[in-house]
Amino acid sequence: MSRIGPTFAALQAQHKKALIPFITAGDPEPAFTVLLMHALVAGGADIIELGVPFSDPMADGPTIQRASERALAHKVGLRDVLGMVKAFRAGNAATPVVLMGYANPIEHMGYEAFAQAAGAAGVDGVLIVDIPPEESPGVADVFAAHGLDPIYLLSPTTPEARMDAVARLARGFVYYVSLKGVTGAAHLNLEEVAQKIPLLRKHCGLPVGVGFGIRDADTARAIAGLADAVVVGSRVIQEIENSPREKIAENVTALMAALRKGVDAA
């Protein structure tokens, strides 16, 4: 059973919002990933979004592309990522982990084989950027059979009919992309987010997470005042990228603590 629903329920009971950081598995090198996952939790992360390195991303901006390149230079593949989740579970049985990536590595492994291995490793949800809801009913069923929540992206241009299609298939939460662009862009339009969230809630009863363009405690607080979860990716990767090796985990925990303070101030 996925840990995502119970995590959101527990946070709601405490009148809190979820903080969901993203890192790329294998960045800056494989030995850091499990350490960084624990560092994220130590700083206040509620759910971890773990990127599966991929050579041809369509939604990732330059920062996350560089993270994938660093991981791929170490030949980190999907089975390695699942091994990292399993190793994380040896020290943390509670924090949900969502894998985010693209269809090709999963198709190569096989959906059934992947779902079985991911469920056994301790994965809770899967967000595949290039498998839209129109193409995923069978895939979503395979995931659900192994306790994995299928998670989908919604955007400022998503029509209401597509929101309904997502609502029928999605589990765990829905991920609202707060801007028209790739990860790491800085032009977050809070007014547009404020207008869109009520429409999303009208069509979907799941918690709504908002990501793209969230870079500091102030924007985290603003988004937490509107949504159920705040997703932060590129800013975390930048912290990893710009920190001395011996300070990476410490600096990531400090960044999470600052973001957590912002989210809790909403």
C-alpha positions as CSV (number, residue, x, y, z in Angstrom):
1,M,0.0,0.0,0.0
2,S,1.3,3.5,-0.9
3,R,2.4,5.7,1.9
4,I,1.3,8.9,0.0
5,G,-2.4,9.0,1.0
6,P,-1.7,8.4,4.7
7,T,1.0,11.0,4.7
8,F,-1.3,13.7,3.3
9,A,-4.0,12.6,5.8
10,A,-1.6,12.9,8.7
11,L,-0.5,16.4,7.6
12,Q,-4.0,17.5,7.1
13,A,-4.9,16.5,10.6
14,Q,-2.0,18.7,11.8
15,H,-3.1,21.6,9.5
16,K,0.2,21.3,7.7
17,K,1.2,21.2,4.0
18,A,3.6,18.7,2.4
19,L,7.1,19.6,1.3
20,I,8.3,17.5,-1.6
21,P,11.9,18.0,-2.8
22,F,13.3,16.5,-6.0
23,I,16.7,15.1,-6.5
24,T,18.1,13.0,-9.4
25,A,19.3,9.5,-8.4
26,G,23.0,9.2,-8.9
27,D,23.8,12.9,-8.7
28,P,26.5,14.0,-8.1
29,E,27.5,10.3,-7.9
30,P,25.7,7.1,-6.8
31,A,27.1,7.0,-3.3
32,F,25.4,10.3,-2.4
33,T,21.8,9.4,-3.3
34,V,20.7,7.5,-0.1
35,L,22.6,10.0,2.0
36,L,20.8,12.9,0.4
37,M,17.5,11.2,0.7
38,H,18.0,11.0,4.5
39,A,19.3,14.6,4.5
40,L,16.1,15.8,2.8
41,V,14.0,14.1,5.5
42,A,16.2,15.5,8.3
43,G,15.5,19.0,6.9
44,G,11.7,18.5,6.9
45,A,10.7,16.7,3.6
46,D,7.5,14.8,3.8
47,I,7.7,13.0,0.4
48,I,10.8,12.5,-1.8
49,E,10.6,12.8,-5.6
50,L,13.5,10.8,-7.0
51,G,14.4,11.4,-10.6
52,V,15.4,8.5,-12.9
53,P,18.3,9.8,-15.0
54,F,17.3,10.1,-18.7
55,S,19.3,11.3,-21.7
56,D,16.5,13.1,-23.6
57,P,14.1,14.9,-21.1
58,M,11.3,17.1,-22.3
59,A,10.2,18.8,-19.1
60,D,13.5,19.4,-17.4
61,G,15.4,22.6,-17.6
62,P,19.2,23.0,-17.7
63,T,19.8,22.4,-14.0
64,I,18.1,19.0,-13.8
65,Q,19.5,18.1,-17.3
66,R,23.0,18.5,-15.8
67,A,22.0,16.4,-12.9
68,S,20.9,13.6,-15.2
69,E,24.1,14.0,-17.2
70,R,26.2,13.6,-14.1
71,A,24.3,10.5,-13.1
72,L,24.4,8.9,-16.5
73,A,28.2,9.5,-16.6
74,H,28.2,7.0,-13.7
75,K,26.0,4.7,-15.7
76,V,23.1,4.9,-13.3
77,G,20.1,3.1,-14.7
78,L,16.6,2.2,-13.5
79,R,17.6,-0.9,-11.6
80,D,20.2,1.1,-9.8
81,V,17.6,3.7,-8.8
82,L,15.4,0.9,-7.4
83,G,18.4,-0.4,-5.4
84,M,18.8,3.1,-3.9
85,V,15.2,3.2,-2.8
86,K,15.6,-0.2,-1.2
87,A,18.8,1.0,0.6
88,F,16.9,4.1,1.8
89,R,14.1,1.9,3.1
90,A,16.6,0.1,5.4
91,G,16.8,3.3,7.5
92,N,13.4,4.9,6.7
93,A,10.2,2.9,6.4
94,A,7.8,5.9,6.5
95,T,8.7,8.6,4.0
96,P,6.9,8.1,0.6
97,V,9.1,8.0,-2.4
98,V,7.9,8.9,-5.9
99,L,9.9,8.1,-9.0
100,M,9.8,10.7,-11.7
101,G,11.0,10.0,-15.2
102,Y,10.3,9.0,-18.7
103,A,8.8,6.0,-20.4
104,N,11.7,4.5,-22.3
105,P,13.6,3.0,-19.3
106,I,10.4,1.5,-17.9
107,E,9.2,0.2,-21.2
108,H,12.7,-1.4,-21.7
109,M,12.4,-3.2,-18.3
110,G,8.7,-4.0,-18.9
111,Y,5.8,-2.4,-17.0
112,E,4.9,-5.5,-15.0
113,A,8.5,-6.3,-14.1
114,F,9.1,-2.6,-13.2
115,A,6.0,-2.4,-11.1
116,Q,6.8,-5.6,-9.2
117,A,10.4,-4.5,-8.5
118,A,9.4,-0.9,-7.6
119,G,6.8,-2.1,-5.1
120,A,9.2,-4.6,-3.6
121,A,11.9,-1.8,-3.3
122,G,9.5,0.5,-1.4
123,V,8.5,3.0,-4.1
124,D,5.1,4.6,-3.5
125,G,4.3,6.5,-6.7
126,V,5.3,6.9,-10.3
127,L,5.2,10.0,-12.5
128,I,6.0,9.3,-16.1
129,V,6.2,12.6,-17.9
130,D,5.6,11.3,-21.4
131,I,2.8,8.9,-20.7
132,P,-0.3,11.1,-20.6
133,P,-3.6,9.8,-19.0
134,E,-5.0,9.2,-22.5
135,E,-2.4,6.5,-23.0
136,S,-2.1,5.1,-19.5
137,P,-5.2,3.3,-18.3
138,G,-3.5,-0.2,-18.7
139,V,-0.3,1.1,-17.2
140,A,-2.1,2.7,-14.2
141,D,-3.7,-0.6,-13.5
142,V,-0.4,-2.4,-13.5
143,F,1.0,0.1,-11.1
144,A,-2.0,0.0,-8.8
145,A,-1.8,-3.8,-8.6
146,H,1.7,-3.4,-7.0
147,G,0.7,-0.6,-4.6
148,L,2.1,2.2,-6.8
149,D,0.2,5.5,-7.2
150,P,0.1,6.8,-10.7
151,I,0.7,10.6,-10.6
152,Y,0.0,13.0,-13.4
153,L,1.0,16.5,-14.4
154,L,-1.5,19.3,-15.0
155,S,-0.6,22.7,-16.3
156,P,-2.0,26.2,-16.8
157,T,-3.2,25.1,-20.3
158,T,-4.9,21.9,-19.2
159,P,-8.6,21.9,-20.3
160,E,-11.3,20.8,-17.8
161,A,-12.1,17.6,-19.8
162,R,-8.5,16.5,-19.3
163,M,-8.7,17.3,-15.6
164,D,-11.5,14.8,-15.4
165,A,-9.5,12.2,-17.2
166,V,-6.6,12.7,-14.8
167,A,-9.0,12.5,-11.8
168,R,-10.2,9.1,-12.9
169,L,-6.7,7.6,-13.0
170,A,-4.6,9.5,-10.6
171,R,-3.8,8.3,-7.0
172,G,-1.8,9.9,-4.2
173,F,-1.8,13.5,-5.5
174,V,-1.9,15.5,-8.7
175,Y,1.1,17.7,-9.7
176,Y,0.3,21.1,-11.0
177,V,3.0,22.7,-13.1
178,S,2.8,26.3,-12.2
179,L,4.2,27.8,-15.3
180,K,4.4,27.3,-19.1
181,G,8.0,26.2,-19.4
182,V,10.6,23.8,-18.1
183,T,11.9,23.2,-14.6
184,G,14.0,25.9,-13.1
185,A,12.2,28.8,-14.7
186,A,11.8,31.8,-12.5
187,H,8.6,33.5,-13.7
188,L,6.2,32.0,-11.2
189,N,2.8,33.6,-11.5
190,L,1.1,33.3,-8.1
191,E,-2.1,35.0,-9.2
192,E,-2.5,32.4,-12.0
193,V,-1.9,29.6,-9.5
194,A,-4.5,31.1,-7.1
195,Q,-7.0,31.1,-9.9
196,K,-6.3,27.6,-11.1
197,I,-6.2,25.6,-7.9
198,P,-10.0,26.0,-7.1
199,L,-10.7,24.7,-10.6
200,L,-8.5,21.7,-10.1
201,R,-10.2,20.9,-6.8
202,K,-13.5,21.1,-8.5
203,H,-12.5,18.2,-10.8
204,C,-10.2,16.2,-8.6
205,G,-10.5,15.3,-4.9
206,L,-6.8,14.4,-4.5
207,P,-4.3,16.7,-2.8
208,V,-2.7,19.2,-5.2
209,G,1.0,19.7,-5.3
210,V,2.5,22.7,-7.1
211,G,6.0,22.8,-8.6
212,F,8.2,24.6,-11.1
213,G,9.6,28.0,-10.1
214,I,9.7,27.6,-6.3
215,R,13.1,28.7,-5.2
216,D,13.0,30.0,-1.6
217,A,11.0,30.2,1.7
218,D,8.9,33.1,0.5
219,T,7.6,31.4,-2.6
220,A,7.2,28.1,-0.7
221,R,5.0,30.0,1.8
222,A,2.9,31.6,-0.9
223,I,2.3,28.3,-2.7
224,A,1.6,26.4,0.6
225,G,-1.1,29.0,1.2
226,L,-2.8,27.8,-2.0
227,A,-2.0,24.1,-2.4
228,D,-1.6,20.9,-0.4
229,A,2.0,20.4,-1.3
230,V,5.1,22.4,-2.4
231,V,7.4,20.7,-4.9
232,V,11.0,22.0,-5.1
233,G,13.4,20.6,-7.7
234,S,15.9,22.8,-9.4
235,R,16.8,24.8,-6.3
236,V,17.8,21.6,-4.5
237,I,19.9,20.4,-7.5
238,Q,21.6,23.8,-7.5
239,E,22.5,23.3,-3.8
240,I,24.0,19.9,-4.6
241,E,25.8,21.3,-7.6
242,N,27.3,24.4,-5.8
243,S,28.3,22.8,-2.5
244,P,31.7,21.4,-1.6
245,R,31.4,17.6,-1.6
246,E,31.9,17.4,2.2
247,K,29.1,20.0,2.7
248,I,26.5,18.7,0.3
249,A,24.3,16.7,2.7
250,E,24.6,19.4,5.4
251,N,23.7,22.2,3.0
252,V,20.7,20.2,1.5
253,T,19.4,19.7,5.0
254,A,19.7,23.4,5.8
255,L,17.9,24.3,2.5
256,M,15.1,22.0,3.4
257,A,14.8,23.5,6.9
258,A,14.5,27.0,5.4
259,L,11.8,25.8,3.0
260,R,10.0,23.9,5.7
261,K,9.9,27.1,7.8
262,G,8.3,28.8,4.8
263,V,5.8,26.1,4.2
264,D,4.8,26.0,7.9
265,A,4.4,29.8,8.0
266,A,1.5,29.6,5.4
